[in-house]
Every structure is written in structure tokens, then in C-alpha cells.
Amino acid sequence: MRILIVGASGTIGTKITEALGRKHEIIRAGRNGADVSVDITSPDSIAAMYEAIGCVDAVINASGGANFKAIPELTPELNEKGIQSKLKGQVNLVLLGQEYVNDGGSFTLTTGVMMDDPIPMGASAAMANGGVKAFVKAAAIEMPRGIRINCVSPNIAEESWERLGEKFAGFTPVPAQKVARAYVKSAEGAQTGQNYEVYH
């Protein structure tokens, strides 16, 4: 398969690229150090990326951010990052990418543990994650040409624990390599409308 991985240079994206790169042609997309440049907060940038690479068999997104702020400090402006990047950015990858995914291909988006297991200062990210999960479930019943769509919900990765672990008190991190296997399942498998949880 010819697979586009957005966020390929990130912690999880790197492991997805390693796992799928053994068998498939990988196109790495991101803001830096990639085969093609993209800013998922910009529909124009997403459209230009697809136009540059042409048709693919699968699109995987391992990018998207949100601000970590407690509700008393979370303003509409700060919340907008989660909406523009983690939520709309991923949805727009699908909306603008449908015509570039071959018949029977797939999209795999990223949600996260915080929507099911809340943490302090995680409401904005949880909101975006929940929106993506709902979009995937609903979109699956009407994707064209046999295209499948799933999402992966990872726990915090072991590789990110030193940087972010204090926000996830009591959580048990998972290896990014284990998280990557859920993306392989989505891209190489046959299921659709799923949210693959990798919490343990």
C-alpha cells in the first residue's frame, strides 16, 4: 500500500512509520523533516498536501494538539487550539482527502485516553478527542467507495512520560510501539467505525 502518515516524526508517528514501513510505501507529512509539508489547522495546506502527493491507499494522522488548562483558566481563545488542530484538523484530513484515497482504502485518526479517563487541565483535549471519536463512528456508515475510517485512543506513551507524566498521576504508560500496532490493525485490517483503545 501507499500510506500517508501525518505527524510521522512524532513519538507515536515514528513508531507507526517503522511498523508499516517494512511492508508499505510511506509518505511522511508534517511541519518539519517530512516528505511533504502540512499544517493541519489550515484547510489550504491540507488541500495542497493531497494535491502534491496524489492518491494513496491509507491516511493515518498522528498529529494534533490542545492547550492544557484548568477550566477556570480555559478561555475560548485557548480552547480554540484543540478545536482547530485536534478536532477540525483531523476531520478536514478526511473531508479534503476522500477523493485522494483509493477504493477500499482507509483513514485512521487519533483520539486519546483523556476523553474516557479525565485528568486535571485535560478538558479541552478531551473535548476534541470525543468529537473525533463521534465523527469517526458516524462517518463510517457513509464513507464512499468502501473507504474505511477508524481512530486510535492511546494512553500516554512511555517515551513521553518524562515530559508529560506529572499530568497523568497514577496512569501506567504504554510503549509507543504497542500503540503503533493499533494503527497497523486499522490500515491493514477490515474494520471500520472503531476506536481502538490502547490503555494497558
N, C-alpha and C positions, 0 to 999 in steps of 0.2 A: 504493500500500500504506500501511497504518498500521503504523509501526515504532517499537518501544520501544528506546531506546538507554540502557543503564545505564552510568554514567560518562561522560555526554555532555559534561561540561565539562572533562574531562581533555585532555592533549596529543593523544592519538590520537582520543579521543571527539569532540573539537571538529571534527576533520577528517572523521570519519565522518558527523557531523551535517551538515556543509557539503556533502559529496558526495551524500548521499542526500536531503537536504532540498530539492534542486532539483526532484525528481520526486515525492516522497512526503510524507505527513503524519508528522512526527516528534514523539514524546513523549520528552522528556528526563527521565531519572531520575538521582538521585544524592543525596549528603548535603546539598549546598548548591547554590543557584542553579539549581534544576531545576523542571520542571513538576510532578513528583511526587517525594516524598522516599522514600529506601530505604537501608537498611543491609544489605548482602548477607550479613553474618555472622549475621543474625537471621532465621530462618525466618518468624517472625511478621511482621516488617517486609516481607519479600518477599511474603507472602500478602496483606498489607494493600495493597501497591502494586498487585498484579494486580486485587484487588477494586475498587480506586479507578479504574483505567483501563479495565477491561473487555477485550474481545477485540482482538487485534492480528494482523497478518499475519506479523510477524517480531520476534524479540527478539535484540538484539545487546548483548553485555556487553564493555565496555572498562575494567572496574574490577577491583580485587583486588590485595592486597598481601602481602608476605612480609618477614621480617627478614633483612638481610644480615649474617651472622655466620660466622666461620670455625668449622669443625667442633669444635675444642677448646672454643670458647665457646658453641656452639649447644646450648641446654638444651631439654628437652621443652616448657617454657613458652614460650620464644622461637620454637620451631618451630611452635607452635600457631597463630600468626598466619597463616602460609602455608596451614595446613590449614583453618582456619575461613573465611578470606577467599578466597584464590586458588583453592583446591580445592573445599571444601564450598559456599562461597557461589555459585560458578558452577554446580555440579551442582544445587543447590537451586533456582536460577532455572529450570532445566529441569523438575525433578520437580514443583515447585509451579506451573509455568506451562503445562504441557501442555494443560490444559483451556481456557486462555485464548488459545491460538494457533489460528487458523483452519485449516481443511483445506488441506493443501498449503503451509502456512507454514514458517517456519524458525527455528532458534536458531543463533546464532554466538557462540562463546566465545573466550577469549584464552589462548594458551599463551605461548611465548617462546623466544628463541634459546638461553637458558642450559641447557635440557634436552638440547640437541644439541651445544653448544659451551660447555663449562663455564668458569666464571670463579671466582676465589677468593671465598669468602664467599657463593656462589650456590647452595649445595646445597639449602637449604630451598625457594627459589623453583623450582629445577629439579625437585624432588620434586613440587611442586604442579602445575607445567606438565605433567609427564609423566603424572600422574594424570588431568588434564583431557583430554589427548590420547587416552589409553586409553579413558576414559569415552565420548568422542565416537565413536570408532571402533566400540565395542561397542554403544552405544545406537542408532546409525544403522540397525542391522538390525531393530530392533523398535519404532521410533517409530510412534505411531498416526496414522491418517488422512492418510498421505502427508506428514507433517511431516518436514522435513529438519534435519540437525544437522551443523555443521562447526565448526572452530576456526581461528584465525589465529595464526601464530607470528611475531611481529615481532622484528627486530633492535632495538637501541637507536635511538631516534629522534634525528635531528639536533637537534630542539628540546630534547631532554633532555641533550644532550652536555655542556653547561657544568656542569650539576648532577651528572651521574652518570658522565661519560666516564672518570674516573680508575679506575672499577671495570672498564672494558671496554678494557683495554690492547690495542692492535693491531686493534680492531674498526673497521669502516667504517660509520658510522651511516647510516640511511636517512631520507628525508623522511617525516614523519608522513602527508603527503598520499598518498604511494605506498603506505604501509601501509593507509590507508583504502580503497584500491581493492580490496584483498583482501576486505574486509567487504562491499563492493558486490557483488563476484563471488558471495559466499556468499548474500546476501539476494536478489539478482535472478536468480541462475543456477539450475541444476537439480541440481547435485552434492550428495552427502551423504556423511558419514563422512570428510571430508577435513580435513587440517591444512595450511592454506596458509602456506608459508614465505615471508617477505619479508626476506631476509637481505642482499640486494645492491641 
